């Protein structure tokens, strides 16, 4: 019997989590092909530590991961999907057929302001390390951090604010740090508990917070806070990228950001039920590695059902488990949806494995075993 041909496009957290879960659910009844142009899975959740000369992102070679999973690996990008013919057109020109397809491509990033440094988990050390050094040396004494509107994961920006404030204090340096967000309270998407805890930490750190505000970045050293009309002249302005959809031919994204529309089983809407999506490229509002992994698990269960290897999957029920780095003891935030609203809890001690910033049921234990077998410096 020919194995059920499954293509997983993208080998980040969502892609590898899905491959592991699918192998766990369906065994050899599925043939898994991973498609990704990169050399490694880059585990980036700790990249925010890099500007502070602390250990950051970890890398895992994809060929080794694919071999352990029992998956074929194609190093290429994806150009188009023909859902009617069940074919994937790769950037290099090859065309591959599939029985089920998972798009775990991640989102494209767009700079929200012309005159601001954009911090992301790939350029963490490059973008912010120099700012930290200039604060330590007294060359930079004012910093504005702006949470942009639109799809983004804001937690790293709050970490930068808190860790920078702690570093400046520990070095006897003076730096006025201002945080601007359109939200009424920080991280209020996840409920009162998270918002109150983060706001308290910012106050304790001496970070000036402008919530319910819009930032107009007039220049590299000029920000106007509306509607308050506050005129700021910071020496550095830092923001996060907006997350955009992957722009695949054959798959229509949702305006205005082009994100892939998915249902509660993580199937791409208005197709044949054999194309799934997980991670930042989807139109689910929260962008976080743990959410990506949960979507991947839901998609993998749906694919296993199509292969005849599992029962019908449960709908995607998002739970956020986030670790907020503060420069001191981290804060652990857990949030879940109930009736369409988010409810959160905060903890001083982790209610999940302490060494996992992103909680992924398959990937977490898998990488831990990998690290134990091949210790990293």
N, C-alpha and C positions, 0 to 999 in steps of 0.2 A: 504494500500500500504506500502510495506517495505521501510523504509528510506534508502537512498543511504549510504552505509557503507564506511566511510572515516577514515583511520588511519593516524595520524600525529605522526611520530617518532621523539622525541626531543621536549622538552618544554622550550627552551630558547626564545630569542626574536623572532626568525623566527617562531617557532612552535606556540607560543601563539598569535602572530600577525595573522598567517594563520587561527587559530581556530576562532578568533574574526571576521575576514573578511568573512570567510565561513559562520558563523552563520548569519552575517549581510546580505549576498547575498542570501543564500538559506533557511534560517529559519529552520523549522522542517523537511524539505525535506532531510536533511542529518543527519546521525548519526555520531558523531565525537568521536573518541577514541584517547586520548593522551597516548603515551608510553614514559616513562622516568624513569630512576632509581633513580632520585633525589627527595628530599623533597620540594625544593623551586625553583621558578624562581629567579635567582640572577641577578639583574640589575647592571651590572659591569662597565658601561662606566665611572663612577666617582671613580673607585678603585684606579686610579693613585694618588688620594688625600691622601690615607691612610698613606703612609710613612711620610707625613708632619703633621700627627696628625689632619687631617681634616676629615669630614664625607665622607664615601666612598660608597661601594656597599650596595644596599638595597635588602632585601629578601622578597619574597611573597610566602606563602605556596601554593603548587600546588593543593592540594585538594580543597582549598577555591576558587582558580581561576577556576578550572574545574567545580565546582558547579555553579558558576555564569555564565559561558559560556554555561552550559548544556552539558558537555562532560564527557564521561567515562574516568577514569584514571587508567592506568596499570603501576605499578612501576616495570619496568624491562628494560633490555637492548635489543638491536636487534642483532641477530646473523646472519641471512640470509634472503634474499628475493627471492621468486620463482615467477617471473613475469608471467611466462606462466600459473601457477595455481592461480595466484593472492593470494598468501599466504605470511605471514610474520612469520618467525621462531624467537621466542624470546630466550634470553639467558637462561632463566629458564626452557625452554623445551616446553612451550605452542606454539601452532600454531594458527594464526588468519587469516581469510579470509577478503578481502577488495574489494570494487568496485573502489576505488582510494586510492593512497598512497602518502604521502608527507614525504620525508626524510629531516628532519631539525636537524640533529644530531650534527652539529658543527664539527670542524676539530680536528684531533689529533695534538698534539704539539710535535715538535722535537727540541732538543737543537742544534743550528748550530755550536757551538764551545765548545771544551772540557773544556777550562779553563776560562769560563765567567759565571757570574751570569745571569740567564735567568729570566727576569721580565715578569710576566703575570698578568692578572686581578684577579687571584685566590690567588696568593701569594704576592700581592703588599706590604702589610705591613711587612710580614716576610722577603722578599728579600731585600727591599730597605730602610726600616726604620732604620736598623742598620747603613747603609752607611750614611744616613742623620745625624744621631746622631754623628757618628765618624767625619763627616765634621764639625759639630757644635763645637765639643770638640777639634778640631785641630789634630786628629789622622790620618785623611785622607786629603791629600792636592792635590791629582790628581786623576782624574776619566776619563775613556774612555767609550763612548757609541757607540755601533756599530749597525747600521741598516743592518741586514743580507740580502743576496740575496734570491730569492725565495718568495713564498707566505707569506705575513705578513701584518699587519696593523701598519704602522710606527708612527702614530700620538702620541701614549703614550710615545715613546722614546724622541721625541722633547719636550713633556711636561715635562718629567723628567729633561732634560737638562736645560730648562728655569726656572722651579720651584726650582731646586737645586741651580742654579746660584743666584736666588733671595734670597733663604734662607741663602746661605753663605754670601752674601752681608749684609743682615739684621742682621746677627749674628757677623759681623766683622771677619768672618773666611776667610781663604785663600784656594781656591780650583781651580786648573787648570782643566777645563773641555774641553774635546776634543770629537767631534762628527765625525764619519766616515760613509760615505754612498757611495755606488757604483753609485748612481744617479748623474747626472751632476749638479743638484741643489736640495735642499730639497723639497720634495713633488712635484717634477716637473711633476709627473704623472697627476696632476690636473691642469696643465696649468701655464702660466707665473705669473698671479696674486698671486696665493698661494705661488709659489716658491719664488718670490721676497719678499713677506711679511714675510715669515718664516726666510729667510736668513737675513733680516734686524733685526728681533728680536734676532736671535742668535748673530749677531755682537754687538748689543746694550748690550746684556747680558755678553759679553766677552767670549763667547763659541768659541773655535777654530774649524773651519769646514774644513774637508777634503772631498770634493765631487769628484765624478768620481774616487773613490779609492777603493781598496780592502784591507781588514784587515786580516793579518795573526796573529792569537793569538798563540804565541809561549809558553806561560805559564801564570800563574795567574797574573803576573805582567810584562808581556812582549808582546807588540804588535808592529808589523811592518806594516807600511802603504805603499802599493804598488800602482802605479809604482814609487812613489816619493822616496821610500827607507828610509822613516823616521822611526827612532827607538824610540819607546815610552816605558817608564817604569812606568806605572800608578800603583797606589796602589789598585785600583778596576777597573774591566772591567765588563760592563753590556751590555746585548743584549736582543733581543726579540726572541721568538720561531718562527720557521718556522711552517706553517700550512699545515698539511697533510690530505689526505682523510680518510674516516672512516673504510676502509678495511672490507666491507660487502661481505659475500659469495653471489654470484648470481648477483652482480652489479660490473661491471668492471670499475676501476678508470683509469684516464689518467696519463701516465708516465710523469715526474719522481716522482710526489708527490701523485699520487693515488686519485686525486680529481674527483668528479662526473661530467661527461660532460652533460651540459644542453643546450637546444636550447633557442630561444628568448621568449618562453612561459614557461620556467623553467621546461620543461619535460626532464627527463633523456633520452639521445639519444639512438637510436637503441633498444628501448623497444616498448611496445604496446600503448604508449600515456596515460597510466593511472598511471604511476609512475613519480612523480615530486620531485624536490629537491630545497632547498633554504638555504642560509647561507654560512658559511665558508667552508663547505664540498664541495661546487660546484667549478667548474673550472673558475668561473668569477674572474678576476685578483684582484679586489678590495675587501678587507676584512674589513667590517665595519657594525655595527649594523643597521644603516639606510638602507644600501644596502640589508642586509638580510631581513629586513622588507618589502622592495619593492619587492624583489623576492617572499616573502611569499604571498603578495597581488596578484601578477600575478598568482602564482600557485593556490591560493584559487579561483580566478576567473575562471581558467581552470577547476578546480574540480566542481565548481558550474554549469558550462556549461555541463559537463558530466552528472551531476545529472538532467539536464533539467530545471534548476532554473535560468539560466542567459544566456545572449548573449555571443558570442565569445569574449574572452578577448583581450585587446590590448597587443602588445608585450612589454616586459620588457624594459623600458627606464631609465637607472640608473641616479640618481641625488644624489650627496654626499652633505650632510649638516653636517659639523663638527665643534665642538667647541674646540679650542685649548687653554688649560689652560696654563697660562704663569707665574703665581705667582703674577701678577698684574691684569690688566683688560684682560679678555679673548678675543681671536680673533675668529671671526666666518667666516668659509670658506664654500662657496657653489660652487659646480662644476657639470658640465653636459657634456655629450658627444654630439658632432656635427660632423657628417661625420667621425666617428672613432677617433676623437681627443677630448681631454678634454679641457674645458674652465672653468676658475674659477673667482670668485669674492670674495673679502674679505670685512668684515664689522666690525665696532667697536661695533655696536649694533645688537642684534639678529634679523634677518628677519623672525624668526619662534619663537614658544613659548620659552621664556627665560630660563625656568627651564628644558628643554629637551636637553640633550647632544646627544641622539639618537632620530631622528625624525621618529616616526612610526605612521601612520595615525590612526590606531585602538588602538594600545597598549598605546600610549602616553596619550590620554584622559582617557582610562580605568584605568591606574595606578594612574593618578591624582585623579580620583574619589575615588579610593581605599584609597589613602593617606589621602584625606580629611575626609573620613568616619572613618579611624583608624589612627590618627596622630602618627607619630613615634618620638622617642626621638632624 
